[in-house]
Amino acid sequence: MGNKRRFRGETKNSFVSRFHVIFWRLSQEEWVRQRWVKTFLLLGLITGQLLAWNNCSPFQGRLDSVHSPGGGQDGQNGIEDPRDKFNLLSCTPNSPPAPSDTIRLTKMEIIRTVTDLFGDEISALVGPTLSRLPEDLIDNEVSQFGNVLTQDHLNVITDLAVKVGQEVSATNSRINALLSVYSPCQIANVNNACVTQFIQNFGLRVWRRPISSGEVDWLRAVYDTGIDAPDQFGILISALIAAPEFSSHWELGTNGQGDSDKFEISQFELASRLSYGIWGAGPDANLISLAQKGQLSDPQILDQVVTTMLIDPKAKEKISQFFTFWLNTSNIPGVPENPQFLDGIATDGLREEMKRELDEYLQYIVFDRRGNYHELMSSRVSFARTPALAQIYGHELAANPSLGAQQMGGDRKGLLLRGPFLISTTDYSHPITRGVLLRKRILCDTIGAPSPLAFEAQQQIVDANQVLNFNNRQRVTAATSPPQCLACHGTINPIGFALESFDSLGRWRSKEVNYDANHQVISEHSLDLKVEDLAIDYQTGESAESPFQLVDLIANSDKGAVCLSRQIFRFYHLRNESAPGDACEVLDTHAGLSAQSGSVLDGIKKQILNRYLKLKVVKR
């Protein structure tokens, strides 16, 4: 008991120091004959002294402005945004895939991988450590994803390796639970053969590829430094988690070297691409088995595997994350507080209810209906479950709203006329905010940064004297009329003005009502909804006189469907599209989700099964 407590009672520093000694000694023996980068990364990870990840890639590459067109500037200050050329997509035959670096796992991928490997109990116990991983900041723009293992990442991964090893070895029942899956032994009758088998089987799951004989010897030497069997398994598990194979998507090809500019990835690397692409987690036993048998090379088997994976609950969760990224619904505004404006609408929990209803609608269209882009944008089904949201959406609350039988009122339909895209914390609407969301998220238009005059213009829009005499459209038009504003607002404002028949709670309105600071009505104005030159598709000249017509223009546009395809590409690649081969992938996805017989899920499937799925082009 004393020896066991010695391992589990060690401080992190003493435990890491023991790792340091072990890895240094072994690097002088068998491990030095492995890839030099592995030794460097692993040793650096454990000691906390790893240099910036950008300098450690086996391909000596960087995730730079090639992956973030326009340098993240969105075309402002005269910088050309290469994404503009994707307004008219063209796939060049035989275009190569874009070069890429080794990509680190995201925070969510690490969390899910730990849960899959060790179960909910261990995942909960190491939850505080996992929560310290830096956020990936991809909900706004994928260009914000930094493919860099920072010191913060390294510190947390080191702590995670230690913590997982300690928690798994804390009781024999936890160790036995792993041993029962990955070896023929239990802790009471462990022998050399069992340890080797555990290293091979469990190591395959953690590193997502077979463990070489040299690596087995190295890991066995790590195991032998332990005090007793629980201690030995604890330090072995920690070593597996601490290795860069756990925290990065290593792709080195069938020869395991990655020494060519272009090569076909291995079956196990393909299994990882599929599992992290569809589930956001590591390969399961079935995928690994198929990789071991080489069956993922069979197009029919591969197609069936992806089809099956896409209906798994884990796939639904990842697709939900895509919609959060695409629609930026992690940043839904609050609701107004003016009681006169609310007119009896109960707002407690309304923001959360709007988000829940939107999520249920998306799941219904994508998975239940297998709907295409047009249906996603135009269906009138409502999943409101509270009287407040049903009232806002203009229908009676059904006895069983989950059946999808509720229909929105005659003044609205589709994805874009739901609460999360219309509400704001004020009692006046925000056509600029609405216009920017549709331009950037739904149509993939490049919008420059706001002018320094933007704050002054906003004050002009809400000025009490202006509110008395002019409606919101007139005030916004006047405030954004300077030439330096029109370049962007000439496209932003019209699309926002077409939505002025909805107030800032998302309710249909026939007139604009304005209030003072004391919540008293100070003016009422008629609405002007007619807008022209909307540039919804790849042309100018479209016009609309109602939100209904605006939705129809977007639902029937190629540009909108291509934008959704581009957003899918960005989410699943964690970068913006910029290379000719990227255009090919986007168009393949578009063909799946926009076809009359296709579906959004078909588009996602085409993105997963893209023409470059098995290829790697090294970025040097």
TACORZI-V781615 format. One line per field, one symbol per residue. phi: phi as a letter, one per 40 degrees, with the letter a starting at -180 (. if undefined). psi: psi as a letter, one per 40 degrees, with the letter a starting at -180 (. if undefined). A space follows every 50 residues. Layout:
phi->???
psi->???
//
This chain:
phi->.ccccccccccdccccccddccccccccbcccccddccdccccccccgbc cdddcbdcbfbbcbcccbdgggcfgcfgcccdcdcccbcaccdgccccca ccbcccdccccccccccbgcccdcccddcccccdccfbccaccccccbcc ccdcccccccdcccdcccccbccccccccccbacbbccbcbcccccccdc ccdccccgacccccccccccccdccccaddcccccccccccccccccbcc bbgccgbfbbcaacccdcccdcdcccccbgaccccccccccccgccccdc ccccccdcccbcdccccccccccccccfccbcccbcbcccccfgccbcgc dcccccccccccccccbccfccdccdcbcbcbbcbbdccccccgaccccb cccgccbcdccaagccbcddcbcacccbcbccccccdcccccbfccbccc cdcccccccccbddccccbbcccccccccbcddcccdcccbccdccccbc cbccbgccbbacbbbcccgbcbabbcbbbcbbfcfcbcabhcbabaddcc cccccccccccccdccccdcccbfaccabdccdccccccdcccbcdccad cccccccccccbdcbbbccb
psi->dddddddeeiidddddddddddddddeebddeeahdddddddddddeeeh ihddeeheefiigaedegiefeefeifehhhdddeedgihhhhfhiiiii ihhiiidddddddddddeiddddddeddddeehiiefeddhdeehhfhgi ddddddddddddddddddediddddddddddeieiiddfhiddddddddd ddddddefiihidddddddddddeeidaddddddddddddddidddeigh headeedfeidhihiidddddddddddddfiiiaddddddddeeeeehdd dddddddddeeiddddddddddddddefeefhiaiiehddddfehhehed dddddddddddddddddddfiaddddeeiehifheiddddddefiihidg deeeeihiieeiiadefiddediieieiigddddddddddddefihhiii ieeddddddddehdddddeiiddddddddedideddddeddddddddeee ehaeeeiiieihhiiadefiheihiiihehiifdfdafiieiiieidddd dddddeiddddddddddddddeefiihdidddddddddddddeeideaid ddddddddfieedeihhhh.
//
